[in-house]
Amino acid sequence: MNFVQPIRDPEILREIKRFLREKSERNYMMFVVGINSGLRISDILPLRVSDTKRPYFSLREMKTKKQKRIDMTPSLKRELKAYVEGKEDHEFLFKSREGINKPIGRSMAYKILREAAEYVSMDEIGTHTLRKTFGYHFYKQTKDVAMLQEIFNHSSPAITLKYIGINQDILDKAIKNFKI
């Protein structure tokens, strides 16, 4: 498994959103849900239209099997409301073009993100980038590692900081400023 990074630069985030929206509303919304919720891709892909009718996501995490409730940001609620207009409650949010009402798979989600990453000339991008991007920007805005640790269900703040790339930022800055 490759190590993936969060998308740190807000301008690159905007470019990726624009690129994905031009290609497909579904792909754009998958990206937006990921970077605004902190959910794993395995928890995003099975979401249905009915899951957007509340102001929060309530689900059992695939990986941990724990029940989780994540409030939606106001902008995510607004975008989802427009996206699900005219769709039926039982439909998957991120429907595959194959089969009747099946969600896209992890590999398709990965391909979508890789294509967007190539467009903005980024490496170290994968499906986990969405969750890490949420965490990185959440931490930058709140500086609350304890809350983020709780959201991600990590065992320590150090693990959370490493996971979202904050430790890497500090190391990069220290090396950049190092002089002999």
C-alpha positions as CSV (number, residue, x, y, z in Angstrom):
1,M,0.0,0.0,0.0
2,N,1.3,3.4,-0.9
3,F,1.6,6.2,1.6
4,V,-0.7,9.1,0.7
5,Q,-0.7,12.7,1.8
6,P,-3.5,15.2,2.5
7,I,-4.1,17.9,0.0
8,R,-2.7,20.9,1.9
9,D,-3.0,23.7,-0.6
10,P,-6.5,25.3,-0.8
11,E,-5.9,26.4,-4.4
12,I,-5.2,22.8,-5.5
13,L,-8.4,21.7,-3.7
14,R,-10.3,24.3,-5.7
15,E,-8.7,23.1,-9.0
16,I,-9.5,19.4,-8.2
17,K,-13.1,20.4,-7.4
18,R,-13.4,22.3,-10.6
19,F,-11.9,19.4,-12.6
20,L,-14.1,16.8,-11.1
21,R,-17.3,18.9,-11.4
22,E,-16.6,19.4,-15.1
23,K,-16.2,15.6,-15.6
24,S,-19.0,14.4,-13.4
25,E,-21.2,15.7,-10.6
26,R,-21.1,12.2,-8.9
27,N,-17.2,12.3,-8.8
28,Y,-17.2,15.9,-7.6
29,M,-19.7,15.0,-4.8
30,M,-17.7,11.9,-3.7
31,F,-14.7,14.2,-3.3
32,V,-16.7,16.9,-1.4
33,V,-18.2,14.4,1.0
34,G,-14.8,12.9,1.7
35,I,-13.0,16.1,2.4
36,N,-15.9,17.5,4.5
37,S,-16.7,14.5,6.6
38,G,-13.5,12.6,7.4
39,L,-15.1,9.3,6.6
40,R,-13.2,6.5,5.0
41,I,-14.0,5.7,1.4
42,S,-15.4,2.3,2.6
43,D,-18.0,4.3,4.6
44,I,-18.7,6.9,1.8
45,L,-19.4,4.6,-1.1
46,P,-22.4,2.8,0.5
47,L,-24.2,6.0,1.4
48,R,-27.7,6.4,0.0
49,V,-29.8,9.4,-0.8
50,S,-31.8,8.7,2.5
51,D,-28.5,9.2,4.4
52,T,-28.5,12.9,3.3
53,K,-31.9,13.7,4.7
54,R,-30.6,14.3,8.2
55,P,-28.1,17.0,9.2
56,Y,-25.6,14.3,10.1
57,F,-24.3,10.9,8.8
58,S,-25.1,8.0,11.1
59,L,-23.4,4.8,10.2
60,R,-21.5,1.7,11.4
61,E,-17.9,2.0,10.3
62,M,-16.8,-0.8,8.0
63,K,-13.3,-1.0,9.5
64,T,-14.0,-0.7,13.2
65,K,-17.7,-1.8,13.2
66,K,-18.3,1.1,15.6
67,Q,-21.4,3.3,15.4
68,K,-20.6,6.8,14.3
69,R,-22.4,10.1,14.0
70,I,-20.8,12.9,12.0
71,D,-22.5,16.3,11.6
72,M,-22.5,17.7,8.1
73,T,-21.0,21.1,7.5
74,P,-23.6,23.7,6.2
75,S,-21.9,23.8,2.8
76,L,-21.9,20.0,2.5
77,K,-25.7,19.9,3.5
78,R,-26.4,22.6,0.8
79,E,-24.4,20.7,-1.9
80,L,-25.9,17.4,-1.0
81,K,-29.4,18.8,-1.1
82,A,-28.9,20.0,-4.6
83,Y,-27.2,16.8,-5.7
84,V,-30.0,14.5,-4.4
85,E,-32.8,16.6,-5.9
86,G,-35.0,14.2,-7.9
87,K,-33.3,11.1,-6.7
88,E,-35.1,8.4,-4.7
89,D,-34.2,7.6,-1.1
90,H,-33.0,4.0,-1.8
91,E,-30.5,5.1,-4.5
92,F,-26.8,5.0,-3.8
93,L,-25.3,8.5,-3.8
94,F,-22.4,7.4,-5.9
95,K,-24.0,5.0,-8.4
96,S,-22.0,2.9,-10.7
97,R,-23.0,3.0,-14.4
98,E,-22.9,-0.8,-14.3
99,G,-25.8,-2.8,-12.8
100,I,-29.0,-1.4,-11.3
101,N,-28.4,0.8,-8.3
102,K,-24.9,-0.3,-7.3
103,P,-22.3,2.0,-5.8
104,I,-19.0,2.5,-7.5
105,G,-16.2,0.4,-6.0
106,R,-13.0,1.4,-4.3
107,S,-11.0,0.9,-7.4
108,M,-13.2,3.3,-9.4
109,A,-13.0,5.9,-6.6
110,Y,-9.2,5.5,-6.7
111,K,-9.1,6.0,-10.5
112,I,-11.2,9.1,-10.2
113,L,-8.9,10.6,-7.6
114,R,-5.7,9.6,-9.5
115,E,-7.0,11.3,-12.7
116,A,-7.7,14.5,-10.7
117,A,-4.2,14.2,-9.0
118,E,-2.6,13.9,-12.4
119,Y,-4.4,17.0,-13.6
120,V,-2.9,19.0,-10.8
121,S,0.5,17.2,-11.0
122,M,0.3,15.6,-7.5
123,D,1.7,12.3,-6.3
124,E,1.0,10.4,-3.2
125,I,-2.8,10.6,-3.7
126,G,-5.3,7.8,-3.0
127,T,-8.7,7.2,-1.5
128,H,-7.4,7.9,2.0
129,T,-6.3,11.3,0.9
130,L,-9.9,12.5,1.3
131,R,-9.9,11.6,5.0
132,K,-6.4,13.0,5.6
133,T,-7.3,16.2,3.8
134,F,-10.3,16.7,6.1
135,G,-8.1,16.0,9.2
136,Y,-5.3,18.3,8.0
137,H,-7.7,21.3,7.4
138,F,-9.7,20.6,10.5
139,Y,-6.6,20.7,12.6
140,K,-5.3,23.8,10.9
141,Q,-8.6,25.6,11.6
142,T,-9.2,24.4,15.1
143,K,-5.7,23.4,16.5
144,D,-7.7,20.8,18.4
145,V,-5.8,17.5,18.0
146,A,-7.8,15.9,20.8
147,M,-11.1,16.4,19.0
148,L,-9.6,15.2,15.7
149,Q,-8.1,12.1,17.5
150,E,-11.7,11.4,18.7
151,I,-13.2,11.8,15.3
152,F,-10.6,9.5,13.8
153,N,-10.7,7.1,16.7
154,H,-6.9,7.2,17.1
155,S,-5.1,6.0,20.3
156,S,-2.9,9.1,20.7
157,P,-2.5,12.7,19.5
158,A,0.9,11.8,18.1
159,I,-0.7,9.2,15.8
160,T,-3.2,11.8,14.6
161,L,-0.6,14.4,13.9
162,K,1.5,11.9,11.9
163,Y,-1.5,10.7,10.1
164,I,-2.6,14.1,8.8
165,G,0.9,15.1,7.8
166,I,1.5,17.8,10.5
167,N,4.7,16.1,11.6
168,Q,5.9,16.0,8.0
169,D,5.2,19.8,7.7
170,I,7.3,20.5,10.8
171,L,10.2,18.3,9.5
172,D,10.1,19.9,6.1
173,K,10.2,23.4,7.6
174,A,13.0,22.5,9.9
175,I,15.1,21.0,7.1
176,K,14.3,24.0,4.9
177,N,15.5,26.4,7.6
178,F,18.6,24.3,8.6
179,K,22.0,26.0,7.9
180,I,25.5,24.9,8.7
